[in-house]
Amino acid sequence: MTIVERSQGDTRMTQNPLRRRTMPTAILMLLLIMAVLIAPLLMPAALAASSSSSGSLAGTSAITLSMVNQVPDPALVGGIVDVRLGVQNSGGVPIDDLLVELLPEYPFVLVPGSSAIQSTGAIKGYQYNDNIKILKYSMLVDNSAPAGSYDLKVKYYQNSSSASTVRNFSVDVEGQQIAEVIYIDQTSLLPGMLTTMKFVINNVGNTPLQDVTFRWANADDIILPVGSDNTKHIKSIPIGESAEVAYQVIADRNAVAGLYKMDLTFTYRDPTSGATQEMDSIAGIYVGGGTDFDVSFSESASGSTSFSIANIGSNPAYSVAVRIPLQPSWTVTGSDAAILGNLNTGDYTIASFTLSGGRQRGAFAGTTGTSTTSIAPQSADSATTDPSAQGARAFARADMGDVNSSMTAAVASGSSIRVQIDYTDTMGQRHSVIKEVPMNTASSANSTGSAAAMAAAGSFGTRGRVVQQQTFLQEYKWHLFIVLLVIGALWYRGHRKKKLLASLQSKSAQKK
């Protein structure tokens, strides 16, 4: 129906709004009538198809094989992975002779002692979902296998039939990433000394290490890096290879000798997940060890030569002994060793020996060459009257004069002497240090004068080592004298007081 509207000479046609609303309703009604008429014709065919399908499942067994899980997931290279397979029957006919056979290929191999063929036992009809049969296989993963996904073939068949079905399942494998410090070139550090310390990091895992960060720390701050921080970055470390990182370090000069712990930390990027992994380890560094000495010629007097021994190192020295080793230019008369004890850092002491330059010509006992003439002890009177005694003393004085003369000549010639120092370090190890000591000619004049005066007096002192350190009595004799003086004064005062009291008591008794 069309309505013509006219306005001011214009004519235009518009649709009836009522017709626009009623047309869709009519179409829907028509479709509904057609569906009602066609449905009875299609229903018998659908029912027949449904009946045929149900009849086929009810009259047969429908076996389905699936992988339930793998543990661990992903499997680790060189490790064992457990794979669980699920067997279900969607049909209505039970089955009791189904066999499942695992067909492992690289990188998998069955764990020794396990069988590749397993029987599912009786499976009832419509046994699926929560009632499925579970079979478990354990396999070894090859050590050299790269990370990735690998196919695992499984065949299943009835024992009474030659037909079989093969299924492929995917098993994820991941390599083990392990780093270790296999070498530290410095196992001990000398306090206060700048030392290069190198760490060698080895990749002992089965996959390359990427974006490695290595750092170390000492909780006590006894050992610290110098010139850089304690962190080093390594782009990658291939399988079986190593990387080296070096630091400049110093141990605290005031550190107590001993073993200190260093905390080592590795971080790297996991290539599978992309996450950052971290591994921690520890190592021990000993702070302490050996030391060094300074030896100088001190003086030569009264037939003995003294040397100053100073510990100039950064560690104490224990059980220090000084020796004059055999050498062509010097000869030791008497003991050739002096025991000094312990020397801390900065301490020094004196060691003295009776030395002569060149080959030894004689000794205090009258030694000449390989023969020895002993001087028998005599009284003072016989020593002054007996001509033989006077001759022996004159011989001894002449021999000592020769020793001092050779000593003076050796010193004057500017020669040097080797001095050996034996000591035990803070780690308990014994060391020997040889020092070449130049002899000072300025001290030789005093040596000659003292030796001549000693020879004229007929006194030769003690042979061998002469200890120059003062004894307790020598060092504290004035203190002892003052203490004894005070004790004597107190005793005298007390004694006088007692005597005075006794006198007063006696006078009082007489008056009574």
Secondary structure, DSSP 8 states (H G I E B T S, - for coil): -EEEEEETTEEEEEE-HHHHHHHHHHHHHHHHHHHHHHHHHHHHHHHHHHHHHHHHHHTS--EEEEEEEEESSSEETTSEEEEEEEEEE-SSS-BS-EEEEEE--TTEEE-TT--SEEE---B-TTB-GGG-EEEEEEEEE-TT--SEEEEEEEEEEETT-S-EEEEEEEEEEE----EEEEEES-SEE-BT--EEEEEEEEE-SSS-EEEEEEEEE-TT-SEEESSS-SEEEEEEE-TT-EEEEEEEEEE-TT--SEEEEEEEEEEEE-TTT--EEEEEEEEEEEE-----EEEEEEEEETTEEEEEEEE-SSS-EEEEEEE---BTTEEEES--EEEEEEE-TT-EEEEEEEEEESS----TT-EETTEE-------HHHHHH-HHHHHHHHHHHHHHHHHHHHHHHHHHTT-EEEEEEEEE-TTS-EEEEEEEEE--GGGHHHHHHHHHHHHHHT----SS----S--HHHHSHHHHHHHHHHHHHHHHHHHHHHHHHHHHHHHHHHH-
